[in-house]
Amino acid sequence: MPILNKDMTLCISLSARPSNNGTRFHNFLYEALGLNWIYKAFAPTDLANAIAGVRGLGIRGCAVSMPYKEDVIALVDRMDASAAAIDSVNTIVNDAGVLTAYNTDYTAIAQLIERNAIAPASSVLLRGSGGMAKATAAAFRDAGFSRVTVVARNEKLGKSLAGLYGFGWQSDVGDSTADVIVNVTPIGMAGGPEAGSLSFPEEAVAAARVVFDVVALPAETPLIKAGRAAGKAVISGAEVATIQALEQFVLYTGITPTPEQVAAAEEFTRAQ
C-alpha cells in the first residue's frame, strides 16, 4: 500500500453494512498495477451529504450498495443506460464534478446466468424487491426467462417489480418450489438481524437445481451452505461481487486488468 499523499486518487463505497470485499479487491489491483489510488468503504449517516462529498472532494468513483441503489438517483447528474433501464444504481463516476450513474450488478448477474448455463425454460423464485432485485430480474428477463415469480412481503414494491418484467408475484415463499431459487434480500448477511437465517425453506433448497444468493458477506451464506450440502449447483454473492467490482474498476481507471490479475485479486479478497 503506498504512503498517502496529496496526489492520490480516492474511490469509495457506500453501504449500510460495509464489508472489506471491495476494499481488498480494488486496493490489490491498484498496487498490482502501480496506481497511486486508494479505496475506502463507508457507512453514511447522511446519503445526500455523502454524495455531495463525492462531488466536492473530487472522489473519482463511488460504489453504492443496499439500501441506497435507488435513493442516489436523485443525487446524480446523469444516468447511463445500464442504470436508467432499471432505475437502480451501484456505481457513480465523477468527471470533474459531473456524477454519472451506472449499474454493473446487471452485467454480473447476466454473466453468471450464462456461465452456469441455466436453461431459460427453468422456473425461478426471486426473493427481493429492491434495487439489486431489479437488476437481477432484468438480467433473467433479458436472458429469456419467463417463468419467474417475485417473492416480496412489500406488496406494492413486489407487484411493481413483477409487473415491470411480466413476472408473477407472491408475498411469501410458503411451500413454493422452483428450478432456480435466488435470494436478493439481506437475509443471511453478516451483521444483519437475520445473519444466520435461511432465505428459503429447506424444502425449496431440496427441490431446486440451482441455488443463487447475491449476498456477498459472508461468501458462504446459510443458503449457499445449504445448497452445497444438498448437492445443488450454487452461485454465490462473492462471484457477483467480483464481476461487478471489475466492471467498476474499469469505469474508474480506464484500465482492464489481465485475467491473472483479477484471479489474484479475487483470491486475496476471499482470504480475508
C-alpha positions in Angstrom: 0.0 0.0 0.0 1.5 3.4 -1.0 2.0 6.1 1.6 -0.9 8.5 1.5 -0.1 11.6 -0.5 -1.9 14.7 -1.9 -1.9 13.3 -5.5 -3.6 10.1 -4.5 -6.9 9.3 -6.2 -9.7 8.2 -3.9 -12.6 5.8 -4.6 -15.1 4.8 -2.0 -18.2 2.6 -1.4 -21.4 3.4 0.5 -23.3 0.7 2.2 -25.5 0.2 5.3 -23.2 -2.7 6.2 -19.8 -2.2 4.7 -17.5 -5.1 4.0 -13.9 -5.4 3.1 -14.6 -7.2 -0.2 -14.4 -4.1 -2.5 -11.7 -2.5 -0.4 -9.4 -5.5 -0.8 -10.3 -6.2 -4.4 -9.7 -2.6 -5.6 -6.6 -1.9 -3.5 -5.0 -5.1 -4.5 -5.3 -4.2 -8.2 -4.2 -0.6 -7.6 -1.0 -1.9 -6.1 -0.5 -4.7 -8.7 -0.9 -2.0 -11.5 1.3 0.6 -9.7 -1.6 3.1 -9.4 -1.5 5.9 -6.9 -5.1 5.2 -5.9 -6.8 4.1 -2.7 -10.3 2.7 -1.9 -12.2 3.0 1.3 -15.6 1.7 2.5 -18.1 3.9 4.4 -21.4 3.6 6.1 -23.0 7.0 5.5 -25.2 8.6 8.1 -26.5 11.1 5.6 -26.6 9.9 1.9 -27.1 13.3 0.3 -24.1 14.8 2.1 -22.0 11.8 1.3 -22.8 12.2 -2.4 -22.1 15.9 -2.1 -18.7 14.9 -0.6 -18.0 12.8 -3.7 -18.6 15.8 -5.9 -17.0 18.4 -3.7 -13.8 16.4 -2.8 -13.2 15.1 -6.3 -13.6 11.5 -5.3 -13.3 9.6 -8.6 -15.6 6.6 -8.0 -18.3 5.5 -5.6 -19.8 2.1 -5.3 -23.4 2.0 -4.0 -24.8 -1.0 -2.1 -28.1 -1.8 -0.3 -30.2 0.1 0.6 -29.1 3.1 -1.4 -29.3 1.9 -5.0 -32.5 3.8 -5.8 -32.1 6.7 -3.3 -29.0 8.0 -5.1 -30.8 8.5 -8.4 -32.0 12.0 -7.4 -28.4 13.0 -6.3 -26.5 12.4 -9.6 -26.3 14.4 -12.8 -26.5 11.7 -15.5 -27.9 8.1 -15.7 -26.0 5.7 -18.0 -28.3 3.4 -19.9 -27.3 0.5 -17.7 -28.8 2.3 -14.6 -31.6 4.2 -16.4 -33.1 1.0 -17.8 -33.7 -0.5 -14.4 -33.8 2.7 -12.1 -31.1 1.3 -10.0 -27.5 2.5 -9.3 -24.5 0.7 -8.0 -21.7 2.8 -9.4 -21.0 6.5 -9.7 -18.2 8.0 -11.7 -17.1 11.6 -11.0 -15.8 13.5 -14.1 -14.7 17.0 -12.9 -17.8 17.3 -10.6 -20.3 15.7 -13.0 -21.7 12.5 -11.5 -22.7 9.7 -13.9 -24.5 6.6 -12.5 -24.1 3.1 -13.8 -25.3 -0.4 -12.9 -22.7 -3.2 -13.1 -24.9 -5.6 -11.0 -26.9 -6.3 -14.1 -23.7 -7.3 -16.0 -22.6 -9.6 -13.2 -25.9 -11.4 -13.0 -26.2 -11.8 -16.7 -22.7 -13.2 -17.0 -23.3 -15.7 -14.2 -26.6 -16.9 -15.8 -24.7 -17.5 -19.0 -21.6 -19.1 -17.4 -23.7 -21.5 -15.4 -25.8 -22.4 -18.5 -29.1 -22.0 -16.6 -31.8 -23.0 -19.1 -34.3 -20.2 -19.8 -37.2 -22.7 -19.5 -36.4 -23.0 -15.8 -38.8 -21.8 -13.2 -37.4 -19.2 -10.8 -38.3 -17.9 -7.4 -36.6 -14.5 -6.9 -36.9 -13.2 -3.4 -36.5 -9.4 -3.0 -37.8 -6.1 -4.4 -35.1 -3.5 -4.1 -32.5 -2.1 -6.4 -30.5 -5.3 -6.7 -33.6 -7.3 -7.3 -34.4 -5.0 -10.2 -31.0 -5.7 -11.8 -31.4 -9.4 -11.2 -35.0 -9.6 -12.6 -33.9 -7.6 -15.7 -31.0 -10.0 -16.3 -33.2 -13.1 -16.1 -35.8 -11.4 -18.3 -33.2 -10.5 -20.9 -31.8 -14.0 -20.8 -35.2 -15.3 -21.9 -36.7 -16.4 -18.6 -40.5 -16.1 -18.3 -41.4 -18.5 -15.5 -40.2 -16.1 -12.8 -42.1 -15.3 -9.5 -41.0 -12.4 -7.4 -41.4 -13.1 -3.7 -41.7 -9.9 -1.6 -43.5 -9.0 1.6 -44.0 -5.4 0.4 -47.0 -5.9 -1.9 -46.6 -2.5 -3.7 -42.9 -3.0 -4.5 -43.2 -6.7 -5.2 -46.1 -6.2 -7.7 -44.4 -3.3 -9.3 -41.2 -5.2 -9.9 -43.1 -8.3 -11.2 -45.3 -6.2 -13.5 -42.3 -4.4 -14.9 -40.9 -7.6 -16.3 -44.1 -9.6 -16.8 -43.4 -11.9 -13.9 -45.7 -13.3 -11.1 -45.7 -12.1 -7.5 -46.4 -13.6 -4.1 -45.9 -12.3 -0.6 -44.1 -15.3 0.8 -42.2 -18.4 -0.3 -44.6 -20.7 1.6 -44.4 -24.2 0.2 -43.5 -23.0 -3.4 -40.5 -24.5 -5.2 -38.7 -23.8 -8.4 -35.8 -25.0 -10.5 -33.8 -21.9 -9.5 -34.1 -20.0 -6.2 -32.5 -16.6 -5.9 -32.0 -14.6 -2.7 -31.8 -10.8 -3.3 -32.6 -9.8 0.3 -30.3 -9.1 3.3 -31.3 -12.4 4.8 -28.1 -14.3 5.7 -25.9 -11.2 5.5 -23.3 -10.9 8.2 -24.0 -8.2 10.7 -27.7 -8.1 10.0 -30.7 -9.1 12.2 -31.2 -12.3 10.1 -27.5 -13.2 9.7 -27.9 -16.9 10.5 -31.2 -17.4 8.7 -32.1 -19.3 5.6 -33.7 -17.1 2.9 -35.6 -20.1 1.5 -37.1 -23.1 3.3 -35.1 -26.3 3.2 -37.8 -27.8 1.1 -37.2 -25.2 -1.6 -33.5 -25.8 -1.5 -34.1 -29.6 -1.8 -36.3 -29.1 -4.9 -34.1 -26.6 -6.7 -31.4 -27.4 -9.2 -29.6 -24.0 -8.8 -29.2 -22.1 -5.6 -28.2 -18.4 -6.1 -27.5 -15.9 -3.3 -26.4 -12.4 -4.1 -25.3 -11.7 -0.5 -21.5 -11.4 -0.7 -20.7 -11.3 3.1 -20.1 -14.0 4.1 -19.2 -15.7 0.9 -20.7 -18.9 2.4 -24.2 -17.7 3.5 -26.6 -20.1 5.2 -28.4 -20.5 1.8 -25.1 -21.3 -0.1 -24.1 -23.8 2.6 -27.5 -25.5 2.4 -27.2 -25.6 -1.3 -23.8 -27.2 -1.3 -24.9 -29.7 1.4 -27.8 -30.7 -0.8 -25.5 -31.2 -3.8 -27.0 -28.3 -5.8 -25.3 -26.1 -8.3 -24.6 -22.9 -6.3 -23.8 -19.3 -7.4 -22.5 -17.1 -4.6 -22.7 -13.4 -3.9 -18.9 -13.4 -3.9 -18.9 -14.3 -7.6 -21.4 -11.4 -8.2 -19.1 -9.0 -6.3 -16.0 -9.9 -8.2 -17.6 -9.3 -11.6 -19.4 -6.1 -10.7 -16.3 -4.8 -8.9 -14.1 -5.5 -12.0 -16.6 -3.5 -14.2 -16.4 -0.7 -11.7 -12.6 -0.8 -11.7 -12.6 -0.3 -15.4 -15.0 2.5 -15.3 -13.0 4.3 -12.6 -9.5 3.8 -14.0 -9.9 3.1 -17.7 -7.7 0.0 -17.3 -8.7 -3.6 -17.8 -6.6 -5.9 -15.6 -5.4 -9.3 -17.0 -7.4 -12.4 -16.1 -4.5 -13.5 -13.9 -4.5 -10.2 -12.0 -8.3 -10.5 -11.5 -7.9 -14.0 -10.2 -5.2 -13.0 -7.8 -7.4 -10.1 -6.6 -10.3 -12.4 -6.1 -8.1 -14.9 -4.1 -6.8 -12.1 -2.0 -10.3 -10.8 -1.3 -11.6 -14.2 -0.3 -8.6 -14.8 2.0 -9.7 -12.1 4.5 
